């Protein structure tokens, strides 16, 4: 992780991850573990250079996970990266924006 940026997760992200992990594990043992590995490697990519990924709404950046239909949404404030959510690609963009706005940092 870059020493220039600290990382924080919005409290709801942990619950989101648990639901996603559980869903994949129920469907195929080991797939939840694969998902978490991709998630954590994505976090490493973001912390190395958080501004390289596009802003898609106000100050929210989006990182598309490899191999899984999810995206991470985060904001950058000075030297702090705050992961605000992880949402499935099929979710209505308006609902994603609403969820992000309702998650205060």
N, C-alpha and C positions, 0 to 999 in steps of 0.2 A: 504494500500500500504506500502511496506517496506520502512523504512526511509533510507535504504542504497542506494537506486536507485532512480534517477529522471527519468521521462518519458517524451518523446517527440514524436510527430507524424510527419512524413514527410508531407509536405503540400498537396501532392496528395491523401493522405489517406482520408481526409475529403470528397473530391469529390467521391472517390471510395465508401465510406460508404453511401453517399447520393444516388448514383445510385443503390446500392444493396437494400437499404431501400425502395426506390421508386418502384423498380421492385417487391419486395415482397408485398408491400401495394397494388399495382395494381392488383395482382393476388389473394390476400386474405387479407381483412382489418384486421389489427392487427398483421399480420405475420411480417411486417417490424419492429414493436415494439419488437416482440419476438426476432428477429434477433439482434437488438441493445442490448437487455438485455444479450444475449449470448456473444456478442462481448465484452461488458464491464466487464462481469464476467471473460472472457478470459484474459483481460488486468490485472485484479486483480491477476489471477494465474501466469501470466508472471512476474509481479512486485514482487511477493512474493519470487520467486526463478527463475530468468531468465535463468540460466545455466542448468536447469533440462531438457529443451526441446532440441531436437537434432539439431546440425548444419547440414544443408543439402546442403549448397553451400558456400564455403569460410567461412566468419564469420556470415552468415545468419542462424538464428535459425528459426524453423517452429513450430507453434502451430496450431493444427487442432481444429476447432470449433466443439462443440457438436451440434448435430441436424441439422446443415447446412453444405453444401458441400464447405466450404471455409477454407482457412488457412491464418494465420497471419505470416508475415515474419518480423523479427526484428534483430537488431544487438545490441551488448552490448559493450560499450566503457567505461571502468573504472566503474564509478557509474551512467552512463547514458544508458538508454534503448531507442532506436529509432525504432519505428514501421515504417517500410519502405513500407509495402504494405499489401493488403488483396486481395487474388486471388481465383477464383473458382478452385476446384480440377480438372475439366475437361480441364483446360487450358494447353496447351503444356508446359512441363517443360522448354524447351529451351526459350520460350517466357517469362516465368516468370523470368528466370535468366537474360534475356536481359532487362526486365523492371526494375528489381532490380538494375542492374549495371548502368542503365541510371538515376536512382534516387540517386542523390548525397546527402550525409548526411551533 
